[in-house]
Amino acid sequence: MTQMRNIRPFDGVLPVVAESSFVDAMAVVIGDVQLAENSSVWPCAVIRGDVNRITIGEGSNIQDFAMLHVTHKRPVDPLGAPLVIGKHVTIGHHVTLHGCTIGDEVLVGIGTIVLDRAIIESQVLIGAGSLVPPNKRLESGYLYLGNPVKKVRPLTDEEKAYFKYSAEHYMRLAVKHKAGV
């Protein structure tokens, strides 16, 4: 990997970016960050692993203006709150994720905020503009909406299939961007 100005170390730790992943030149990835195979980071997204680790799973996409950060480690909280994103996850435009855990095949809608130690299980759809408070757990297989977020209804089979479709769409789009198409 060639080090670019938008992918940079912090405190001696350089992000690990899989060769097949795509990071737009206008995105910023800093510090203890791991981007798995076929993941993508789009314009103006900020992924700042300066005080704890951020892991982004295979085939996941971080869309424009998303803000990903963590909570630092300290004596009263020795682990802090890292940020972990599973496989085939779509993080929508203007989403803020802070020190939370996102399972596999999740879609986080535009403008949503997910706070420290929230756990989003696999196959969850979070509607646009929602707020997931600290320590909240969202159960697999449901649509959640609101501020604060509430369980609305079970997901349809079509909605569940869309998680993989969305991730694959962004993988194809990233290949075109990397090739300069």
C-alpha positions as CSV (number, residue, x, y, z in Angstrom):
1,M,0.0,0.0,0.0
2,T,1.3,3.4,-0.9
3,Q,0.8,5.9,1.9
4,M,-1.3,8.8,0.8
5,R,-1.9,12.0,2.7
6,N,-5.5,11.0,3.4
7,I,-4.4,7.6,5.0
8,R,-2.1,8.5,7.7
9,P,-0.6,7.2,10.9
10,F,-1.2,8.5,14.4
11,D,1.1,7.9,17.3
12,G,3.1,5.5,15.2
13,V,0.1,3.4,14.1
14,L,-0.7,3.3,10.4
15,P,-4.1,2.2,9.1
16,V,-4.2,-1.3,7.5
17,V,-6.0,-1.1,4.2
18,A,-6.7,-4.2,2.2
19,E,-5.5,-4.0,-1.4
20,S,-9.0,-4.6,-2.7
21,S,-10.6,-1.9,-0.7
22,F,-11.2,1.7,-1.9
23,V,-10.6,4.9,0.0
24,D,-11.7,8.0,-1.9
25,A,-9.0,10.7,-2.0
26,M,-11.3,13.1,-0.2
27,A,-11.9,10.7,2.7
28,V,-9.6,10.6,5.8
29,V,-8.4,7.5,7.6
30,I,-6.2,8.0,10.6
31,G,-4.4,5.7,13.1
32,D,-5.6,2.3,14.4
33,V,-8.0,1.4,11.6
34,Q,-8.4,-1.8,9.7
35,L,-10.3,-1.9,6.4
36,A,-11.0,-5.5,5.2
37,E,-11.2,-6.8,1.7
38,N,-13.6,-5.1,-0.7
39,S,-14.6,-2.4,1.8
40,S,-15.0,1.2,0.7
41,V,-14.8,4.7,2.1
42,W,-16.5,7.5,0.2
43,P,-15.8,11.3,-0.2
44,C,-15.5,13.3,3.0
45,A,-15.9,10.4,5.4
46,V,-13.7,10.6,8.4
47,I,-12.5,7.5,10.2
48,R,-10.4,8.5,13.2
49,G,-8.7,5.7,15.1
50,D,-6.5,8.0,17.1
51,V,-7.4,6.9,20.7
52,N,-8.8,3.4,20.1
53,R,-9.3,0.9,17.3
54,I,-11.7,0.9,14.4
55,T,-12.4,-2.3,12.4
56,I,-14.4,-2.3,9.2
57,G,-15.4,-5.8,7.9
58,E,-15.3,-7.3,4.4
59,G,-17.5,-5.7,1.8
60,S,-18.7,-2.9,4.1
61,N,-19.1,0.7,2.8
62,I,-18.8,4.0,4.6
63,Q,-20.6,6.6,2.7
64,D,-20.1,10.3,2.1
65,F,-19.7,12.6,5.2
66,A,-19.9,9.7,7.7
67,M,-18.0,10.3,11.0
68,L,-16.5,7.3,12.7
69,H,-14.7,7.7,16.1
70,V,-14.1,6.0,19.4
71,T,-13.8,6.5,23.2
72,H,-10.3,6.5,24.6
73,K,-9.0,4.1,27.2
74,R,-8.5,5.5,30.8
75,P,-8.2,4.1,34.3
76,V,-11.9,4.0,35.0
77,D,-12.6,2.5,31.5
78,P,-9.5,0.5,30.5
79,L,-11.0,-0.8,27.2
80,G,-12.6,2.5,26.2
81,A,-15.1,2.0,23.4
82,P,-13.6,0.7,20.1
83,L,-15.7,0.7,16.9
84,V,-16.4,-2.6,15.2
85,I,-18.3,-2.9,11.9
86,G,-19.1,-6.4,10.6
87,K,-19.3,-7.7,7.0
88,H,-21.6,-6.3,4.2
89,V,-22.7,-3.3,6.2
90,T,-23.9,-0.1,4.6
91,I,-23.2,3.1,6.6
92,G,-25.3,5.8,5.0
93,H,-24.4,9.4,4.3
94,H,-23.9,11.7,7.3
95,V,-24.0,8.8,9.8
96,T,-22.1,9.2,13.1
97,L,-20.8,6.1,14.7
98,H,-19.0,6.4,18.1
99,G,-17.5,3.5,19.9
100,C,-20.2,1.0,19.0
101,T,-20.5,-2.5,17.5
102,I,-22.3,-3.2,14.3
103,G,-23.0,-6.8,13.2
104,D,-23.1,-8.3,9.7
105,E,-25.6,-7.2,7.0
106,V,-26.8,-4.0,8.6
107,L,-28.0,-0.8,7.0
108,V,-27.6,2.4,9.0
109,G,-29.8,5.1,7.4
110,I,-28.8,8.6,6.4
111,G,-28.1,10.9,9.3
112,T,-28.3,8.3,12.0
113,I,-26.2,8.6,15.2
114,V,-25.1,5.4,17.1
115,L,-23.4,6.1,20.4
116,D,-20.9,4.3,22.8
117,R,-21.3,0.7,23.5
118,A,-24.5,0.3,21.5
119,I,-24.7,-3.1,19.9
120,I,-26.4,-3.5,16.6
121,E,-27.0,-7.2,15.9
122,S,-26.8,-8.7,12.4
123,Q,-29.5,-8.0,9.9
124,V,-30.9,-4.8,11.4
125,L,-32.2,-1.8,9.4
126,I,-32.0,1.6,11.1
127,G,-34.1,4.2,9.5
128,A,-32.8,7.6,8.5
129,G,-32.3,10.2,11.2
130,S,-32.5,7.8,14.1
131,L,-30.5,8.1,17.4
132,V,-29.3,4.9,19.1
133,P,-28.4,5.8,22.7
134,P,-25.4,4.5,24.6
135,N,-25.5,0.8,25.7
136,K,-28.7,0.1,23.6
137,R,-28.9,-3.3,21.9
138,L,-30.9,-3.6,18.7
139,E,-32.1,-7.2,18.1
140,S,-31.5,-9.0,14.8
141,G,-34.3,-9.0,12.2
142,Y,-36.1,-5.7,12.9
143,L,-36.5,-2.2,11.6
144,Y,-35.7,0.5,14.1
145,L,-36.6,4.2,13.8
146,G,-36.8,7.3,15.9
147,N,-35.0,9.5,18.5
148,P,-34.4,7.6,20.6
149,V,-34.7,4.5,18.3
150,K,-37.6,2.1,18.8
151,K,-38.3,-1.3,17.4
152,V,-40.9,-0.8,14.6
153,R,-41.5,-4.2,13.0
154,P,-39.9,-7.4,11.7
155,L,-37.9,-7.1,8.5
156,T,-39.4,-8.6,5.3
157,D,-37.4,-11.2,3.3
158,E,-36.9,-8.5,0.6
159,E,-35.4,-6.1,3.1
160,K,-33.1,-8.8,4.4
161,A,-31.9,-9.6,0.9
162,Y,-31.2,-5.9,0.3
163,F,-28.4,-5.8,2.9
164,K,-26.2,-8.0,0.6
165,Y,-27.4,-6.3,-2.5
166,S,-26.4,-2.9,-1.1
167,A,-23.0,-4.1,-0.1
168,E,-22.4,-5.8,-3.5
169,H,-23.5,-2.6,-5.3
170,Y,-20.9,-0.6,-3.4
171,M,-18.2,-3.2,-4.1
172,R,-18.9,-2.9,-7.8
173,L,-19.0,0.9,-7.7
174,A,-15.6,1.0,-5.8
175,V,-14.0,-1.2,-8.5
176,K,-15.0,1.4,-11.1
177,H,-13.8,4.3,-9.0
178,K,-10.4,2.6,-8.4
179,A,-10.1,2.0,-12.1
180,G,-10.9,5.7,-12.9
181,V,-14.0,4.8,-14.9
